[in-house]
Amino acid sequence: MKDAGCAGGRTDKDSAGNGTGKNAEYQEALKQQEETVGQMENEKPGGGWGKMADRTVPAVNHCGVVYGAAAYRQGMQDGIRCALEVMKAA
């Protein structure tokens, strides 16, 4: 798996954690996901796949949750900003 990022893509925003580019929790989750997926890809079928899956699936799920939370926060900020712009224009 090439570096697709959680949930299939990445966004980069500012250092306050808006988006995922500088979000430390997301970066750590992504690092863990990439490590476990890479280890599983290098494992021979039938070898330690059961144990690898026990580590990889939770890492991928956690990364998706952190990505989703960052996307939700960004969406809320964008929605509020858009509503304020509409109110100012009215």
ABEGO torsion letter per residue (X at the ends): XBBAEBGGBBBBBBAAGBEAAABAAAAAAAAAAAAAAAAAAABBBGBAAAAAAAAAAAAAAAAAAAAAAAAAAAAAAAAAAAAAAAAAAX
